[in-house]
Amino acid sequence: MSEIWLVKEGLPDACDKDLLVCKRPHSFLDTAKYRAQFKRECSIHSSLNHPNIVGYIEDGIWQGQAYLVLEYLDGLSLRKLLDRTGWSLSLDCVLMVMTDIFTALDYLHKANLIHCDINPSNILLSKSGDVKLADFGMARKDDEHQSITTNDAVNNAAYLDAEIICEKSPLDKPADLFAAFVIFWEMLAKRRLFKARDRAETLENAARCKVINPEQFNPAIPVKLADFVCRNLGRQRRKRLQNTAEILSILRKFTVELNLKTDRKQLVRQLPASSSSPPEIP
């Protein structure tokens, strides 16, 4: 478990933002696997520069403790927002959030990178209406064909592609897209898709990949939009869209056809007036 600290004072003059310091436990560097994972995470994150991705500042080792410094977003995760609002995001906000998520994935995939841990806890929303993808601890290059195990899926079991679970196929770009569409389905249906009482049952549900049309739970969803999401949650990958640019084009078309608002104030109004911040570094 990392220690998370907020830095607000004593920053260089060139830095006009609050920063977040993630400090790994001292024992973290004792294991070759975790040293390699941290090095890969920092290498990948430092190569990224996109408005829908949490900004990297620096990393290093201080007094035997690995640390990573990131841009701080004053807001909360999508998971916390959904839990606090009872999954009551408006359709305008759902499309805004999903467009931003797929925009971030489009950037990553074009850079030949896979996030590998797309879930609502790793999507951050700021009080200015920004939506940013975070946590690159499991990210890797597309040519690193390392299969995931259920032990790796501690936080994202409910967002795994059935092939990852059943066939132990390599993590890849379609797995990122599938996870994003699970989030899409959940925001439309206002409930969890595969989540169950425990992780084993959750993995079993995800492996079966039985997807009910979200319109059954929320009749207000436009039929074409519900069908689009369901088509991209099919068990057979070849029947899903694999091109993020095409997905984004369809989402923008839905936004126009459904006359949805794109004003970020719509999203900001969904956020609570106050949210807890990490402790400041003394």
matplotlib code that plots the C-alpha trace (Angstrom):
import matplotlib.pyplot as plt

x = [0.0, 1.4, 1.4, -0.3, 0.7, -0.4, 2.3, 1.0, 4.0, 7.7, 7.2, 9.5, 8.4, 7.8, 5.3, 1.8, -0.1, -0.5, 1.3, 0.6, 3.5, 3.0, 5.5, 6.0, 6.7, 10.4, 10.0, 8.8, 12.4, 13.4, 11.5, 12.8, 9.3, 8.1, 11.3, 10.8, 7.1, 7.8, 10.5, 8.1, 5.3, 7.5, 9.0, 5.5, 3.9, 6.8, 6.3, 2.7, 1.4, -2.4, -5.2, -7.1, -4.2, -3.0, 0.3, 3.6, 6.1, 9.0, 10.1, 13.0, 14.3, 14.8, 16.2, 15.6, 11.9, 10.6, 8.3, 6.3, 5.2, 2.0, -0.4, -3.0, -6.7, -9.0, -12.0, -12.7, -12.7, -15.6, -16.1, -16.6, -18.8, -21.1, -21.3, -22.1, -24.7, -26.4, -25.4, -27.6, -25.3, -27.2, -26.9, -25.1, -22.4, -22.2, -21.4, -18.9, -17.0, -17.0, -15.8, -12.9, -12.0, -12.0, -10.0, -7.3, -7.3, -7.0, -3.9, -2.4, -3.2, -1.7, 1.5, 1.4, 0.6, -2.1, -3.4, -4.5, -6.4, -9.4, -12.0, -13.9, -11.3, -8.7, -10.8, -10.5, -12.9, -11.8, -13.9, -13.1, -14.8, -11.6, -11.8, -8.4, -7.1, -4.8, -2.7, -0.2, 1.0, -0.1, 0.5, 2.7, 3.8, 1.6, 4.5, 4.9, 2.9, 2.5, -0.7, -2.7, -3.7, -6.7, -4.2, -3.3, -7.0, -7.4, -9.1, -10.5, -11.9, -15.3, -13.9, -11.9, -12.6, -13.8, -10.9, -8.4, -10.0, -10.8, -8.0, -5.3, -4.7, -2.3, -3.6, -4.2, -6.0, -9.4, -9.2, -8.9, -11.9, -14.0, -13.4, -14.4, -17.6, -18.4, -18.1, -20.3, -23.0, -22.9, -23.4, -26.3, -28.0, -27.1, -25.8, -22.8, -22.6, -20.4, -19.7, -20.8, -20.5, -16.8, -14.0, -14.3, -18.0, -17.2, -14.7, -17.2, -19.8, -17.2, -16.1, -19.8, -20.1, -23.9, -24.9, -28.5, -29.5, -29.2, -32.6, -34.3, -33.0, -33.2, -36.0, -34.8, -31.7, -32.0, -32.4, -29.5, -27.1, -28.0, -27.6, -24.2, -22.9, -24.2, -22.6, -19.3, -19.6, -20.1, -18.0, -16.6, -14.0, -14.2, -17.8, -16.7, -15.2, -11.4, -10.7, -10.9, -11.2, -14.3, -15.8, -15.2, -16.8, -19.9, -20.0, -19.8, -22.6, -24.8, -24.1, -25.3, -28.3, -29.5, -28.9, -26.8, -25.1, -21.3, -20.9, -18.5, -20.5, -23.0, -20.3, -19.0, -22.5, -22.5, -19.5, -19.9, -19.1, -16.3, -14.2, -11.4, -7.8, -4.7, -2.7, -0.2, 3.5, 4.7]
y = [0.0, 3.4, 6.5, 9.4, 13.0, 16.4, 19.0, 22.6, 24.6, 24.9, 24.1, 25.5, 28.8, 27.2, 24.8, 26.4, 23.3, 21.2, 17.9, 14.4, 12.3, 8.5, 6.8, 3.1, 1.0, 0.5, -3.2, -2.4, -2.2, -5.6, -7.5, -7.7, -8.0, -4.8, -2.9, -3.8, -2.9, 0.5, 1.2, 0.3, 2.4, 5.5, 5.0, 4.7, 7.5, 9.9, 9.4, 10.6, 14.1, 14.3, 16.4, 13.3, 11.6, 12.5, 14.4, 12.9, 15.2, 13.0, 9.8, 8.6, 6.9, 8.9, 7.4, 3.9, 4.7, 4.8, 7.7, 9.1, 12.7, 13.4, 16.2, 16.6, 16.8, 18.4, 16.1, 12.4, 9.1, 8.1, 5.1, 7.5, 9.8, 7.0, 5.7, 9.1, 10.0, 6.6, 6.2, 9.1, 10.8, 12.4, 11.1, 14.3, 13.6, 9.9, 10.7, 13.4, 11.0, 8.1, 10.4, 11.5, 7.9, 6.7, 9.8, 8.9, 5.3, 6.5, 8.4, 5.4, 2.8, 5.0, 5.1, 1.3, 1.2, -0.7, 0.5, -2.9, -1.6, 0.4, 0.7, 3.6, 3.9, 4.9, 7.6, 10.9, 13.9, 17.4, 20.3, 22.1, 19.3, 17.5, 13.7, 12.0, 8.4, 7.5, 4.6, 3.1, 0.4, -2.4, -0.5, -2.1, -1.9, -3.7, -6.0, -7.2, -10.4, -11.1, -13.0, -11.8, -14.1, -13.8, -12.8, -9.7, -8.7, -7.6, -4.3, -4.8, -8.3, -6.9, -5.3, -8.2, -9.5, -13.1, -14.3, -12.9, -15.0, -18.2, -18.4, -16.5, -14.6, -11.6, -8.3, -6.1, -3.1, -4.9, -5.7, -1.9, -1.1, -3.9, -2.6, 0.9, -0.4, -2.2, 1.2, 2.6, -0.1, 0.4, 4.2, 3.7, 0.9, 2.5, -0.8, -3.1, -5.6, -8.4, -7.5, -10.2, -11.0, -11.9, -11.9, -15.5, -15.1, -11.8, -13.5, -16.3, -13.7, -11.9, -15.2, -16.0, -12.5, -12.5, -8.9, -7.7, -4.7, -1.7, -0.4, -3.0, -1.3, 2.3, 2.7, 6.3, 5.2, 5.7, 2.3, 2.9, 3.9, 0.8, -1.5, 0.1, -0.6, -4.1, -4.9, -3.9, -6.2, -9.4, -12.4, -12.6, -10.0, -10.0, -8.6, -5.6, -2.3, -2.3, 1.2, 4.0, 6.6, 4.9, 4.6, 8.3, 9.2, 7.3, 8.8, 12.3, 11.4, 10.3, 13.6, 15.6, 13.3, 13.2, 17.0, 16.4, 19.2, 19.4, 22.2, 21.0, 22.8, 19.9, 17.6, 19.9, 20.2, 16.4, 16.7, 17.2, 20.6, 19.2, 16.1, 14.7, 15.4, 13.5, 14.8, 17.5, 16.7, 18.5]
z = [0.0, -1.0, 1.2, -0.5, 0.4, -0.9, -1.5, -1.5, -0.2, -1.0, -4.6, -7.4, -8.8, -12.2, -10.7, -10.3, -9.4, -6.2, -6.4, -5.2, -3.8, -3.8, -1.5, -1.8, 1.4, 2.2, 1.6, -2.0, -3.3, -1.8, -4.4, -8.0, -9.4, -7.7, -8.6, -12.3, -12.0, -10.5, -13.1, -15.9, -14.4, -14.2, -17.6, -19.2, -17.2, -17.9, -21.6, -21.5, -22.0, -22.6, -21.0, -20.1, -18.3, -14.9, -15.3, -14.3, -12.6, -11.4, -9.7, -7.7, -4.5, -1.3, 1.9, 0.5, -0.4, -3.9, -4.8, -7.7, -8.0, -9.9, -10.7, -8.0, -9.0, -6.5, -6.9, -6.6, -8.5, -10.7, -8.3, -5.3, -7.4, -8.5, -4.9, -3.5, -6.1, -6.2, -9.9, -10.9, -13.5, -16.3, -19.8, -20.8, -18.1, -19.0, -22.6, -21.5, -19.2, -21.7, -24.5, -22.3, -21.3, -24.9, -25.9, -23.3, -24.6, -28.2, -27.2, -25.3, -27.9, -30.7, -28.5, -28.5, -24.8, -22.8, -19.5, -18.2, -15.2, -16.5, -13.7, -12.1, -9.3, -11.8, -13.5, -11.7, -12.0, -10.9, -9.7, -12.9, -15.0, -16.1, -16.5, -16.3, -16.4, -13.5, -12.1, -14.6, -12.2, -14.5, -17.8, -20.4, -24.1, -26.6, -27.5, -23.9, -24.2, -20.5, -19.6, -16.6, -13.8, -11.5, -8.8, -10.8, -11.0, -7.4, -8.2, -11.7, -11.7, -12.6, -15.7, -17.2, -20.6, -20.5, -22.7, -20.1, -17.4, -19.4, -21.9, -20.1, -23.3, -23.2, -22.0, -25.0, -26.4, -26.8, -23.1, -22.3, -24.5, -23.0, -19.5, -20.6, -22.1, -18.8, -17.1, -19.9, -19.3, -15.5, -15.7, -18.1, -16.1, -12.8, -11.4, -11.5, -14.4, -13.2, -9.5, -7.0, -3.3, -3.6, -6.2, -7.2, -8.0, -9.8, -12.0, -12.7, -13.8, -16.0, -17.6, -18.5, -19.9, -19.8, -20.6, -20.3, -22.3, -19.9, -21.2, -19.1, -15.9, -17.2, -19.9, -20.4, -22.3, -26.1, -27.8, -30.3, -27.5, -25.4, -28.4, -29.2, -25.7, -25.7, -29.1, -27.7, -24.6, -26.7, -25.8, -29.3, -29.8, -33.6, -33.3, -31.2, -32.4, -32.0, -33.3, -30.7, -33.4, -34.7, -31.2, -30.6, -33.9, -32.9, -29.4, -30.9, -33.3, -30.4, -28.6, -31.6, -32.4, -28.8, -28.4, -25.3, -23.5, -23.6, -21.0, -18.3, -15.7, -16.1, -14.8, -12.1, -10.6, -10.1, -7.8, -4.0, -2.7, -0.5, -0.9, 1.3, 0.4, 1.2, 4.2, 3.4, 3.8, 6.9]

ax = plt.figure().add_subplot(projection="3d")
ax.plot(x, y, z, "-o")
ax.set_aspect("equal")
plt.show()
